[in-house]
Amino acid sequence: MKTSVEISYYPLKVEYISPIKNFIERLNTYQNLIVKTSGISTHIFGDYFEVMQVLTKEIHKSFELPNSIFVLKIINADLQKI
């Protein structure tokens, strides 16, 4: 099953840009996922289980920075094709 995720990351610290860029760079290392970034959020497209596995791993890594917030919308469709 294909899925689309819209995700926004809010590190609650003065220097917030670096952790966001680092998170997006890590997402872009996964060849089976399509990652598109805008000024407000990042969209991830791919196989449901693969996307969720990547998000679990990368969000966990980002949570090493205290007081981080993620906001996600998960859709059971490939929105690139709708």
ZIVENVEN-V461896 format. One record per backbone hydrogen bond with DSSP energy under -1.0 kcal/mol. NH is the residue of the N-H (numbers start at 0). CO is the residue of the C=O. Records with the same first field share a line. If there is no record, write none. Layout:
BEGIN
NH=CO ; CO
END
This chain:
BEGIN
2=45
3=74
4=43
5=72
6=41
7=70
9=68
11=66
12=10
15=13
19=15
20=16
21=17
22=18
23=19
24=20
25=21
26=22
27=23
28=25
29=26
32=29
33=44
35=42
37=40
41=6
42=35
43=4
44=33
45=2
47=0
50=46
51=47
52=48
53=49
54=50
55=51
56=52
57=53
58=54
59=55
60=56
61=57
62=58
63=60
64=61
68=9
70=7
72=5
74=3
76=74
78=76
80=77
END
